[in-house]
Amino acid sequence: MPWPIADFRSDTMTAPTAAMRRAMADAAVGDDVWGEDPTVARLEADGARWLGKAAALFLPSGTMANQVAIHVHCRPGDELLCEERSHAYCYEGGGIARWSGTQVRALAAADGFPQPEQVAAAIRPDDPHFPRTRLLVLENTHNMAGGRVAAPARIEALAAVAHRHGLLVHVDGARLANAAVALGVPATSLVAAADSATLCLSKGLGAPVGSLLAGAVEFVAAARRARKAFGGGMRQAGVLAAAGLIALHEGPALLAADHARANRLARGFAALPWARVDVAATETNIVMVDLAAGEPGELLAHLRAQNVLAAQIGPRRVRFVLHRDVGDDGVDRCLAAAAAFGRTSSPGFS
């Protein structure tokens, strides 16, 4: 019998649990565009409390949640600031320009989080020759920085600079629960200084679909209008929200195990002569492996033959993401296959 697939490509690969499937089948529903779905209403209320905001909105995806937030905060011709590898900038189909007519000023930061002085220096003067700097977008955890986290004090310092210059602050919290668990702090403390924040329910928390966008009551009302215009208004969405409720209330408790497995995977790869891993930077559930020898395509093909899947994200870099559907056995098989890769692949290994 072949081994089950250990899918490290993303934590979006989580499948709904049996409890989620039962809740989805039994969900009380209504038309959410009319504001009549009781399960969606409960998820939005619980999500707002979880994020410490006055209100929240359920959307089909984290990408839509980020783009709706930017659309509400900015006007055509405005400019936002973000780290140069931010998901909202690099991986959302050009949505910032496409939907909001807003341009991006990207800042470099090795760990994904600019310094306050970088933000201050990037803010445009009040001059009609320049776009208006309107929004600072932060991502916590930062995906392409390897799941790095920023503690509340760091977010507060960045938000203070932004607010002092009249900017708004949005936190892309696709993996905010991972950040909260890694730091041992409530999620509310990580977004208290932000004007809006998202939380993805369909990554490590395990729901099949959906994200929350939270902020002030007036902001969420504007976001609801934008969601409709973006095509994100859903009808009997309680079927999805029922799984989201389980993800929100039960998912965070499972994340520490993902982080521990990621650390073990990182240490295992770091011991291989052809792999380069910053183990100390593996703070949550993402492991970035840089190849000092061999090609990423060769490694991925070798792993796939062992029913282990990962993703290339750079010329020499492969990403592994832990989630609840990859257990200790998957980590063991991945490391065993990786060790064999150096013995059986092309010249250049040492």
JOLINZI-V366104 format. One line per field, one symbol per residue. ss: DSSP state (H for helix, E for strand, - for the rest). psi: psi as a letter, one per 40 degrees, with the letter a starting at -180 (. if undefined). Layout:
ss = ???
psi = ???
This chain:
ss = -----EE---HHH----HHHHHHHHH-----HHH---HHHHHHHHHHHHHH---EEEEE--HHHHHHHHHHHH----EEEEEE---HHHH----HHHHHH--EEEEE--------HHHHHHH---------EEEEEEEE--E-----E---HHHHHHHHHHHHH---EEEEE---HHHHHHHH---HHHHH----EEEEE----------EEEEE-HHHHHHHHHHHHH--------HHHHHHHHHHHHH-HHHHHHHHHHHHHHHHHHH----EE--HHH----EEEEEE----HHHHHHHHHH--EE-EE----EEEEE------HHHHHHHHHHHHHHHHH------
psi = hiiihhhedieeeiihiddddddddehhiahddefehdddddddddddddefidiihhididdddddddddddiiheiiihiieeiddddffffdddddefiihhhihhdeehiiddddddehiighediihhdihhihhihceeffiihidddddddddddddeeiihhhhfdfdddddddefiidddeedeidiiihheebdeeidiiiihiaidddddddddddddeeehibgedddddddddddddddeeddddddddddddddddehdeihhgddegebehhhhhheiiiddddddddddefhhahheidehhhhhiieehaddddddddddddddddeaiiei.
